[in-house]
Amino acid sequence: MAESRDIRQQPQQETRFEEIISPDHLKMISQASGGYVFVEDPSILPNKTGFTLKDSDPKEIHYNPLIFKGSPELGVKPIEHPEGFFYHEAGHHAPEVLEFDDDLTRQVLVPENIPESYKGSEAAEKRFFSALYRHFINTNVDMWLESFLGRRPYYPIKESVTKFQQGKGAMESYTHFPKPEQLMQALLRSRYFEQSNIGERLDADVHEAYERITRSGAMRALLDARDFENYFASPRDRRRAIERKVLACKEAMLPEYLKLLENELEERKKQTQEAKGAEQSKPDEGGQNQPQQPPSESAPLTKEEEQELVQQILKELEEAGHEAGAPSPDEQGHHEEYMGELHRRIEKLHETEVPEEGNPREIKPHESGPEAGEEVIRQLAREFQQKEADRARQGLAEAAQVRQESIKEWENIKQEYRLEIQSAASFLVEVFLDDRRKKLEYLVREGEVVPGLEYETIAAILSGDIDPDTKMRTTRNPEFLETELEFIVDTSGSMAGDKIRKSIALLVIVAEALKRVKDDLAGEDLLMLDEEPLRVGVTKFAAAAERVTKLTDPLDDKKQLTIIDKLSQVGGGTEETGALTEVYRDLTVDKKNVIKIIIVLTDGAGNQEGVRPIIQQIEQDNEIVFLAAGLGTGEEEAQAIVKTYLESLQNREGGNVFGIAARNPNELLSRVLEFLKREVDKRRQA
């Protein structure tokens, strides 16, 4: 085994480190948790730079000596900007990075996240967790730590890390990697390289996953380090900032990653089956007189062959992942701890549940041995979870006074549109947190001296400038942003089916996203008692208008359930004038800090004469943003619906009244969400 040497015992190496390690790096070392040492490790493969051992004492950064001098015999050149590598590895020891790593590990390494096709023995599931940790978790940790290190004012560190990563070169194609590795490599490199033709360099399903993650805002949420540029008001605020990043990885990235794992296995199974079928169709040696076997497209795989493919994929992902050393004992024992907890829960269930008289649970003779016993436990757990879910739905339906079908639909929407919810919430939380937080203004003439500029301050004073621009001060907006979003939804008979389902999904996405924003504001103590700054109202119309939920109703789960329950009841004609009049009257006017938006969702041309005076008044006031979203079976029909609202406008462009003509419900949902983001962003920039 190659010997590893602590470079602190090698004076010649210390000189080299002094040449590449800047004072910024030393400052970061002093802020790191517990300190660490550099270890020259010749055993590292020539194509690897190094890795971090987080569980050693002291913590160690192992580096490949070839990154300095190269090796012509091995075809290895010295890397450019090696300081970027050392910054990166040192970042693994920053408390903010360690906390993110630990939280993400606890949220991701749970048995529920193992795809069905990757389940098997306990040893196989441990291997799955190892691959998931080394590959998925460490890749996300790498992205966050580089963003954290390069936050303001550490621009030299950001530049060094960027040059180091760009020195690795762009990748012409990712398709030679397993699908999960394609995805993570594309996300990693999107930070430093142009990705305009990324679709040509990825498998089709990987590209779709990449686009969904990008649109969701998860990458933006993960890489956003602005919260860490200023002081946190409390440890809880810092904790919530990290939790938002963990949530983005768990809800937006992890489902796509796991789906690609399954796709990779299915593709390899198909290839192996075809190869096996072709092999079986060949004639036996020496059997010229025997009739040739008919060609077979594929042959079924044995369970052992399928497991071999699973192990092959996991091994490749482990090797591709960050070489972070062995998992800690806590990580090793996570699976056993969970299974022990599950055993205890099942035992408790048996103690509290009495079998129906005459119907004792049947014990099947073939259910024996460790594997059968574990499968029985899993089945019991699924039954237990189903009963608990049904009981919870019933209680929630009674409390919210809605049907149980509405509860199920609510759960389905939040699962199906989790990426859209995450995207909207990530975008909006940036706007409203930034609006309410205290900010530091740098290089001003009043306040405290900026750390690191003491010398410049003294020099300026000695030269005669008694109040130099080397200070910083805390500022805060005098009036905070609020929202009033009013949705007017057509529930006439023609909206039945996919149209009303997508309209309901849109409202749930918006309400849930704003609810998460409100939770984040409350988590940082940026809300006053009983304050409701994010208000959503819904009115439906058919033959007549009906208020579904008011702006003043709390932004909670009950509001979402009420929306689903009442909007699901469709039927009648199309008369929106009364609904539009009532909604317009309820909105706050003459208050500049309130973002006021009315959105009409309809598939009918409506009452043009009735809506004209209201639309003209909205245009004249220029305080409320109005959107007419028309849903038609074709472009011409959709445009005709929008024309009902826009025809009487004085200012067709650059005003506050807009229209969207959508040809299908999916298009309507995505375009209205983008419209909302754009209008809120306009207000922020103003």
ZAMARGU-4260 file (C-alpha; in steps of 0.2 Angstrom, whole numbers, plus 5000, padded with zeros to 4 digits):
<rodrens>
0) 5000/5000/5000 | 5006/5017/4995 | 5012/5027/5010 | 5003/5044/5014 | 5014/5057/5022
5) 5008/5072/5032 | 5016/5087/5022 | 5018/5097/5039 | 5034/5085/5041 | 5040/5090/5023
10) 5048/5108/5023 | 5050/5107/5004 | 5032/5105/5002 | 5027/5119/5014 | 5036/5132/5002
15) 5026/5126/4988 | 5010/5128/4998 | 5015/5146/5003 | 5016/5150/4984 | 4998/5145/4980
20) 4988/5147/4996 | 4982/5165/4998 | 4978/5174/5014 | 4959/5172/5010 | 4962/5154/5011
25) 4970/5155/5028 | 4956/5165/5034 | 4944/5152/5028 | 4954/5139/5037 | 4952/5148/5053
30) 4933/5148/5051 | 4932/5130/5047 | 4926/5117/5059 | 4940/5108/5069 | 4954/5112/5057
35) 4962/5100/5045 | 4979/5095/5037 | 4985/5091/5019 | 4991/5074/5015 | 5001/5070/5000
40) 4994/5053/4993 | 5003/5045/4979 | 4990/5031/4979 | 4977/5042/4971 | 4974/5038/4953
45) 4982/5049/4940 | 4966/5056/4933 | 4960/5061/4951 | 4965/5077/4960 | 4961/5071/4978
50) 4948/5069/4991 | 4943/5074/5009 | 4942/5062/5024 | 4929/5071/5035 | 4929/5058/5049
55) 4947/5057/5053 | 4955/5067/5067 | 4961/5079/5062 | 4952/5080/5046 | 4963/5077/5031
60) 4963/5083/5013 | 4972/5070/5002 | 4980/5077/4986 | 4988/5069/4971 | 5006/5075/4970
65) 5005/5074/4951 | 4993/5090/4951 | 5009/5100/4954 | 5022/5092/4943 | 5013/5080/4931
70) 5020/5064/4923 | 5025/5063/4905 | 5026/5044/4907 | 5008/5043/4912 | 5002/5057/4900
75) 4997/5068/4915 | 5000/5087/4914 | 5001/5098/4929 | 4984/5106/4932 | 4981/5125/4931
80) 4976/5134/4946 | 4979/5120/4959 | 4973/5133/4972 | 4956/5131/4966 | 4957/5112/4971
85) 4963/5116/4989 | 4949/5129/4991 | 4936/5117/4985 | 4942/5103/4997 | 4944/5115/5012
90) 4926/5120/5009 | 4920/5103/5014 | 4925/5108/5032 | 4915/5124/5032 | 4901/5122/5045
95) 4888/5128/5033 | 4893/5115/5021 | 4894/5101/5034 | 4877/5105/5040 | 4870/5104/5023
100) 4879/5088/5020 | 4872/5080/5036 | 4854/5087/5033 | 4853/5080/5015 | 4860/5063/5020
105) 4847/5061/5033 | 4833/5066/5021 | 4839/5056/5006 | 4846/5040/5014 | 4829/5032/5019
110) 4822/5016/5013 | 4807/5024/5005 | 4819/5031/4992 | 4825/5014/4985 | 4817/5011/4969
115) 4807/4994/4968 | 4819/4987/4955 | 4834/4991/4966 | 4827/4983/4981 | 4834/4966/4987
120) 4844/4960/5001 | 4850/4971/5015 | 4868/4971/5008 | 4861/4977/4991 | 4851/4991/4999
125) 4867/4996/5009 | 4876/4997/4992 | 4862/5008/4985 | 4864/5020/5000 | 4883/5020/4997
130) 4881/5025/4979 | 4868/5038/4982 | 4879/5046/4995 | 4895/5046/4985 | 4886/5051/4969
135) 4870/5061/4972 | 4873/5069/4989 | 4892/5073/4986 | 4888/5081/4969 | 4875/5093/4977
140) 4887/5096/4992 | 4901/5101/4979 | 4890/5113/4970 | 4884/5121/4986 | 4901/5123/4994
145) 4909/5131/4978 | 4895/5144/4978 | 4897/5147/4997 | 4915/5149/4995 | 4913/5162/4981
150) 4901/5173/4990 | 4904/5191/4992 | 4917/5197/4997 | 4928/5182/4993 | 4930/5186/4974
155) 4948/5179/4973 | 4942/5162/4979 | 4927/5162/4967 | 4939/5166/4953 | 4952/5153/4958
160) 4938/5139/4959 | 4931/5145/4942 | 4947/5144/4933 | 4951/5127/4941 | 4934/5120/4935
165) 4935/5127/4918 | 4953/5120/4916 | 4945/5103/4916 | 4937/5108/4899 | 4920/5107/4892
170) 4912/5090/4888 | 4907/5086/4870 | 4895/5072/4875 | 4889/5065/4891 | 4880/5049/4883
175) 4895/5037/4888 | 4890/5040/4906 | 4876/5031/4915 | 4860/5042/4915 | 4861/5048/4933
180) 4879/5053/4930 | 4874/5062/4914 | 4862/5072/4924 | 4874/5077/4938 | 4888/5081/4926
185) 4877/5092/4916 | 4871/5101/4931 | 4889/5103/4938 | 4896/5110/4922 | 4881/5121/4919
190) 4889/5133/4932 | 4905/5136/4921 | 4901/5131/4903 | 4888/5137/4890 | 4875/5124/4889
195) 4865/5130/4874 | 4866/5114/4864 | 4865/5102/4879 | 4850/5092/4872 | 4862/5086/4859
200) 4874/5079/4872 | 4862/5070/4883 | 4851/5055/4881 | 4833/5061/4878 | 4826/5057/4895
205) 4841/5064/4904 | 4838/5081/4894 | 4820/5081/4900 | 4825/5079/4918 | 4839/5092/4916
210) 4826/5104/4909 | 4813/5101/4923 | 4826/5103/4936 | 4832/5120/4928 | 4814/5126/4926
215) 4810/5121/4944 | 4822/5134/4951 | 4831/5120/4962 | 4848/5125/4955 | 4845/5143/4959
220) 4840/5139/4976 | 4855/5127/4979 | 4868/5140/4973 | 4860/5156/4980 | 4873/5161/4994
225) 4866/5179/4996 | 4859/5174/5013 | 4876/5170/5019 | 4884/5187/5014 | 4876/5196/5029
230) 4873/5191/5047 | 4859/5180/5052 | 4847/5187/5065 | 4847/5171/5074 | 4854/5153/5072
235) 4836/5148/5067 | 4837/5159/5052 | 4853/5151/5046 | 4846/5134/5049 | 4831/5138/5038
240) 4842/5145/5024 | 4851/5128/5023 | 4834/5119/5025 | 4828/5127/5009 | 4843/5121/4999
245) 4840/5103/5006 | 4822/5104/5001 | 4826/5109/4983 | 4838/5094/4981 | 4825/5082/4989
250) 4810/5088/4980 | 4816/5093/4963 | 4832/5084/4960 | 4830/5067/4969 | 4814/5061/4960
255) 4822/5064/4943 | 4838/5056/4948 | 4829/5040/4955 | 4819/5039/4939 | 4835/5040/4928
260) 4842/5026/4939 | 4827/5015/4934 | 4828/5020/4916 | 4846/5015/4916 | 4843/4998/4923
265) 4828/4995/4910 | 4839/5000/4896 | 4853/4988/4901 | 4841/4974/4904 | 4834/4976/4886
270) 4852/4976/4879 | 4857/4961/4889 | 4841/4952/4884 | 4844/4955/4866 | 4862/4949/4867
275) 4856/4934/4876 | 4843/4930/4863 | 4855/4932/4849 | 4867/4920/4858 | 4853/4907/4860
280) 4849/4908/4842 | 4866/4903/4836 | 4868/4885/4830 | 4877/4873/4841 | 4896/4869/4837
285) 4897/4854/4826 | 4878/4853/4823 | 4878/4857/4804 | 4864/4845/4801 | 4853/4852/4814
290) 4840/4864/4809 | 4845/4882/4814 | 4835/4890/4828 | 4824/4904/4823 | 4831/4921/4828
295) 4825/4928/4845 | 4824/4946/4849 | 4827/4944/4867 | 4828/4931/4881 | 4821/4933/4899
300) 4834/4937/4912 | 4836/4927/4928 | 4835/4936/4945 | 4854/4934/4947 | 4857/4942/4930
305) 4846/4957/4935 | 4855/4959/4952 | 4872/4959/4943 | 4866/4973/4932 | 4860/4983/4947
310) 4877/4980/4956 | 4886/4986/4940 | 4877/5002/4939 | 4879/5006/4957 | 4898/5002/4956
315) 4899/5014/4941 | 4891/5028/4951 | 4901/5025/4966 | 4917/5026/4956 | 4910/5042/4947
320) 4906/5050/4964 | 4916/5061/4975 | 4930/5050/4984 | 4924/5056/5001 | 4931/5041/5011
325) 4920/5029/5020 | 4903/5034/5027 | 4903/5038/5045 | 4896/5025/5058 | 4880/5035/5059
330) 4877/5034/5040 | 4882/5015/5041 | 4869/5012/5054 | 4855/5023/5047 | 4847/5008/5038
335) 4848/4996/5053 | 4841/5010/5064 | 4826/5013/5052 | 4822/4994/5051 | 4823/4993/5070
340) 4810/5007/5071 | 4799/4999/5058 | 4800/4982/5068 | 4794/4991/5084 | 4780/5000/5075
345) 4774/4984/5068 | 4774/4976/5085 | 4765/4990/5093 | 4752/4989/5079 | 4749/4970/5083
350) 4747/4975/5101 | 4734/4988/5098 | 4724/4979/5084 | 4713/4965/5088 | 4709/4953/5073
355) 4691/4952/5068 | 4682/4937/5076 | 4684/4922/5065 | 4697/4930/5054 | 4714/4928/5062
360) 4729/4933/5051 | 4734/4918/5040 | 4752/4913/5042 | 4758/4905/5026 | 4770/4891/5027
365) 4782/4898/5013 | 4784/4914/5023 | 4800/4909/5032 | 4818/4914/5032 | 4826/4932/5033
370) 4820/4938/5015 | 4802/4932/5017 | 4801/4939/5035 | 4808/4956/5029 | 4795/4956/5015
375) 4781/4952/5027 | 4787/4967/5038 | 4787/4978/5022 | 4769/4973/5018 | 4763/4976/5035
380) 4771/4993/5035 | 4762/4997/5019 | 4745/4992/5026 | 4749/5002/5042 | 4754/5017/5032
385) 4738/5016/5021 | 4727/5015/5036 | 4735/5030/5044 | 4733/5039/5028 | 4715/5035/5026
390) 4712/5040/5044 | 4721/5056/5042 | 4711/5060/5026 | 4695/5057/5035 | 4700/5069/5049
395) 4706/5082/5038 | 4690/5082/5027 | 4679/5084/5042 | 4690/5098/5049 | 4690/5107/5032
400) 4672/5103/5028 | 4676/5095/5011 | 4674/5079/5003 | 4688/5065/5005 | 4690/5065/4986
405) 4696/5083/4987 | 4709/5078/5000 | 4715/5064/4988 | 4715/5076/4973 | 4725/5089/4984
410) 4738/5076/4988 | 4740/5071/4970 | 4742/5089/4964 | 4756/5092/4976 | 4765/5076/4971
415) 4762/5078/4952 | 4767/5097/4952 | 4780/5097/4965 | 4793/5104/4953 | 4781/5118/4948
420) 4778/5122/4967 | 4796/5122/4971 | 4800/5133/4956 | 4787/5146/4961 | 4791/5145/4979
425) 4810/5147/4976 | 4807/5162/4965 | 4795/5171/4976 | 4804/5168/4992 | 4819/5177/4985
430) 4808/5192/4981 | 4800/5193/4998 | 4814/5188/5010 | 4825/5200/5001 | 4812/5214/5002
435) 4811/5212/5021 | 4828/5208/5027 | 4841/5220/5033 | 4855/5223/5021 | 4873/5229/5022
440) 4878/5243/5011 | 4897/5243/5008 | 4909/5257/5005 | 4899/5271/5012 | 4904/5286/5024
445) 4894/5281/5039 | 4893/5265/5050 | 4906/5252/5055 | 4923/5250/5046 | 4922/5235/5033
450) 4933/5221/5040 | 4949/5220/5030 | 4949/5239/5026 | 4957/5245/5042 | 4973/5249/5033
455) 4964/5259/5020 | 4954/5269/5033 | 4969/5274/5042 | 4978/5279/5026 | 4964/5289/5021
460) 4962/5298/5037 | 4981/5302/5038 | 4980/5309/5020 | 4966/5321/5026 | 4950/5312/5022
465) 4942/5312/5039 | 4927/5301/5033 | 4933/5289/5020 | 4921/5277/5010 | 4927/5262/5019
470) 4912/5258/5030 | 4896/5248/5030 | 4879/5251/5037 | 4863/5242/5039 | 4847/5247/5029
475) 4829/5241/5028 | 4814/5245/5016 | 4802/5257/5025 | 4787/5248/5018 | 4786/5229/5013
480) 4779/5221/4998 | 4762/5212/4999 | 4752/5203/4986 | 4733/5202/4982 | 4730/5188/4969
485) 4712/5186/4963 | 4707/5171/4952 | 4691/5171/4943 | 4687/5154/4936 | 4675/5148/4924
490) 4665/5133/4930 | 4653/5131/4916 | 4649/5114/4909 | 4661/5116/4895 | 4676/5117/4907
495) 4673/5099/4914 | 4687/5087/4913 | 4705/5092/4910 | 4702/5111/4908 | 4695/5113/4926
500) 4708/5100/4933 | 4722/5111/4926 | 4714/5127/4932 | 4713/5119/4950 | 4731/5113/4949
505) 4737/5131/4944 | 4728/5138/4960 | 4735/5125/4971 | 4752/5128/4965 | 4751/5147/4968
510) 4743/5145/4985 | 4756/5132/4991 | 4770/5142/4984 | 4765/5157/4993 | 4761/5147/5009
515) 4779/5141/5009 | 4785/5159/5007 | 4775/5164/5022 | 4782/5150/5032 | 4800/5156/5028
520) 4795/5174/5032 | 4788/5168/5049 | 4804/5157/5051 | 4815/5172/5051 | 4803/5183/5062
525) 4799/5194/5047 | 4780/5194/5050 | 4771/5204/5063 | 4758/5195/5073 | 4742/5189/5063
530) 4750/5198/5047 | 4744/5191/5031 | 4755/5199/5017 | 4752/5186/5004 | 4733/5186/5000
535) 4724/5175/4988 | 4706/5175/4983 | 4696/5164/4971 | 4678/5167/4963 | 4670/5155/4952
540) 4656/5159/4939 | 4644/5149/4928 | 4626/5156/4927 | 4631/5167/4942 | 4646/5172/4953
545) 4650/5163/4969 | 4664/5168/4981 | 4675/5152/4984 | 4688/5160/4996 | 4691/5178/5001
550) 4708/5187/5001 | 4706/5189/5020 | 4705/5170/5023 | 4721/5163/5030 | 4734/5156/5018
555) 4733/5138/5024 | 4729/5120/5019 | 4710/5123/5022 | 4710/5137/5008 | 4718/5125/4995
560) 4705/5111/5000 | 4691/5123/4998 | 4697/5129/4981 | 4698/5111/4975 | 4681/5106/4983
565) 4671/5120/4976 | 4679/5122/4959 | 4677/5104/4955 | 4658/5106/4954 | 4655/5112/4937
570) 4639/5116/4926 | 4629/5130/4919 | 4632/5145/4908 | 4645/5158/4906 | 4642/5175/4915
575) 4658/5183/4922 | 4652/5201/4924 | 4646/5199/4942 | 4662/5190/4947 | 4673/5203/4939
580) 4663/5217/4947 | 4664/5209/4965 | 4683/5205/4964 | 4688/5222/4958 | 4678/5230/4972
585) 4687/5220/4985 | 4705/5224/4979 | 4715/5237/4989 | 4718/5253/4980 | 4729/5268/4983
590) 4742/5257/4991 | 4759/5256/4981 | 4767/5242/4990 | 4753/5229/4986 | 4755/5219/4970
595) 4737/5217/4964 | 4733/5205/4950 | 4717/5198/4943 | 4717/5182/4932 | 4702/5176/4923
600) 4703/5158/4917 | 4689/5154/4905 | 4685/5144/4889 | 4670/5155/4884 | 4669/5172/4874
605) 4658/5179/4888 | 4649/5195/4890 | 4659/5208/4880 | 4647/5222/4884 | 4646/5218/4902
610) 4665/5217/4905 | 4670/5232/4894 | 4667/5246/4907 | 4676/5236/4921 | 4692/5233/4910
615) 4692/5251/4905 | 4692/5256/4923 | 4706/5244/4927 | 4716/5251/4913 | 4713/5269/4918
620) 4717/5266/4937 | 4733/5257/4931 | 4735/5250/4949 | 4729/5232/4945 | 4737/5220/4933
625) 4724/5210/4923 | 4726/5194/4914 | 4713/5186/4903 | 4718/5168/4900 | 4708/5160/4886
630) 4707/5141/4883 | 4701/5136/4866 | 4702/5120/4855 | 4713/5130/4843 | 4722/5146/4841
635) 4708/5155/4833 | 4695/5151/4846 | 4708/5155/4860 | 4711/5172/4852 | 4693/5176/4851
640) 4690/5173/4870 | 4705/5184/4874 | 4698/5197/4862 | 4682/5199/4873 | 4693/5207/4886
645) 4706/5216/4876 | 4696/5224/4862 | 4691/5240/4871 | 4708/5244/4877 | 4716/5261/4874
650) 4734/5256/4876 | 4736/5239/4868 | 4755/5238/4872 | 4765/5242/4888 | 4749/5244/4898
655) 4742/5234/4913 | 4730/5222/4904 | 4736/5207/4896 | 4729/5191/4887 | 4735/5173/4885
660) 4728/5162/4871 | 4731/5144/4876 | 4727/5129/4865 | 4727/5116/4878 | 4726/5115/4898
665) 4745/5111/4900 | 4750/5127/4890 | 4738/5137/4900 | 4746/5131/4917 | 4764/5135/4912
670) 4761/5151/4904 | 4751/5159/4918 | 4764/5153/4930 | 4777/5162/4920 | 4766/5178/4919
675) 4765/5178/4938 | 4784/5177/4940 | 4787/5190/4927 | 4775/5203/4935 | 4781/5200/4953
680) 4799/5202/4946 | 4794/5218/4937 | 4788/5225/4954 | 4804/5220/4963 | 4815/5229/4950
685) 4804/5244/4951
</rodrens>
